[in-house]
Amino acid sequence: MAAQFIKYIWEVPAVPLSFTLHYLKTQLFTTLPLPTTSYSSKTVIITGANSGIGLEATRHYVRLGAARVIMACRSTERGERAKASIALPAGNEAVIEVWPLDLCSFESVKAFCKRAQEELNRLDVLLLNAGIAMGEFELSEGYETTITTNVISTFFMGIKLLPLLRRTGIERNEESHLTFVASEAHYFTAFKERHEDKIFESYKSKGDHYWGDRYGASKLLEVLLTRELAETLDQRAGGPGKIPIIVNSVTPGMCGATSLFRSAPWIIAVIIRSMSWIIARSPDQGARILMAAAEGGRETHGKYIDSGKVHDPSKFALSDEGKKAGKKAWGELMEILETIEPGSTFMLG
Ligand SMILES: NC(=O)c1ccc[n+]([C@@H]2O[C@H](COP(=O)([O-])OP(=O)(O)OC[C@H]3O[C@@H](n4cnc5c(N)ncnc54)[C@H](OP(=O)(O)O)[C@@H]3O)[C@@H](O)[C@H]2O)c1
């Protein structure tokens, strides 16, 4: 493990000085104002809403008058406890609902989406925020748990709920939003799996590479796959701007006081906690950034958002090799989703 970690440090691409300066500057000096957009009559789903950044975003959507806010939580008990900490609008306590969702189980994702299709008459914002950084090697549904949670199930859910987002956009004549919560960790991955015949197959075992790299790889995959999803939707709709859904990815930046690194590999947790002590934002600031992405305009479609603005993703993501890896991962993901549930990719339109 120590030898693999040292090898991994050498393999991680050098981060350009421009990114380091941008990162320090935005972490230390960029603050977003209190969100003020009205969500009156809107329906919002937030995954991983019981803690950290997702919980703070939930508080804002409720404060901004959303008609229905669905907290998608793997533990409804933790979800209910978190709900109890949110100030509800007088006379409308039904505004928040806690629905069970375990991204480690494809059956749970299917059940959640079926319920959403049956019970929601609209869906304006789908904020796919839940994420994990595993410290022990574990499989969920046959793939390493970080990859199953952050990538496969998250995209499965996003794609399954496209018809509801699309219908809402058409009926309201206003774009609905599908936002994937990625991370600047996508800059710091060696992502050696891109050289394998099948990227996702290599996540079925511990493999030869430092597997603590998988959090960064999962976040890179989210950035690459968001771009592919946006392109696919545009192509199927007959050109850019024809689909009433905006799809984007966002990083909240490093936020302290969340549970994210509770199970991360210890060495990563030590590095992050030390950095976090100096430069972390509050989860509330992180939430404001996610919400800015989840109401972004057409210029954000397929793009990566950092500190409230469209920003270039990593050099690798922009490179020809990164684009090729994104297409390869997208093709594989489509096959996996068809295996989980035949016909699920028809939802792309
Ligand atoms: N904090 C940061 O510095 C930072 C930086 C960049 C990006 N991000 C991203 O921001 C997002 C939110 O992170 P956070 O910092 O707020 O961490 P957090 O407090 O740990 O929140 C993560 C949420 O995801 C949920 N979750 C994990 N596995 C799940 C599963 N299998 N099914 C359903 N929900 C699951 C957690 O539920 P449980 O409570 O049940 O575990 C929790 O509610 C993540 O996607 C993370 O990668 C965070």
The ligand as an ORCA input file, in Angstrom:
! r2SCAN-3c Opt
* xyz 0 1
  N     -16.431     18.605      1.593
  C     -15.612     18.896      0.610
  O     -14.534     19.480      0.841
  C     -15.961     18.582     -0.819
  C     -15.112     19.046     -1.839
  C     -15.419     18.762     -3.158
  C     -16.559     18.002     -3.445
  N     -17.354     17.559     -2.446
  C     -18.535     16.765     -2.819
  O     -19.681     17.327     -2.198
  C     -20.672     16.297     -2.006
  C     -21.202     16.378     -0.589
  O     -20.141     16.082      0.307
  P     -20.056     16.577      1.816
  O     -18.718     17.175      1.965
  O     -21.262     17.339      2.184
  O     -19.986     15.170      2.574
  P     -20.983     14.427      3.561
  O     -21.324     15.294      4.714
  O     -20.324     13.107      3.849
  O     -22.270     14.196      2.661
  C     -22.346     13.150      1.752
  C     -23.763     12.658      1.686
  O     -23.807     11.572      0.739
  C     -24.539     10.531      1.344
  N     -24.211      9.216      0.824
  C     -23.035      8.581      0.866
  N     -23.171      7.344      0.354
  C     -24.467      7.209      0.004
  C     -25.235      6.153     -0.550
  N     -24.712      4.954     -0.816
  N     -26.532      6.368     -0.813
  C     -27.102      7.571     -0.522
  N     -26.441      8.600      0.021
  C     -25.137      8.402      0.292
  C     -24.192     10.614      2.826
  O     -25.133      9.880      3.580
  P     -24.756      9.217      5.005
  O     -24.797     10.348      6.000
  O     -25.793      8.198      5.184
  O     -23.389      8.647      4.862
  C     -24.257     12.108      3.032
  O     -25.575     12.533      3.237
  C     -19.977     14.973     -2.345
  O     -20.348     14.561     -3.631
  C     -18.507     15.332     -2.312
  O     -17.735     14.482     -3.148
  C     -17.093     17.830     -1.138
*
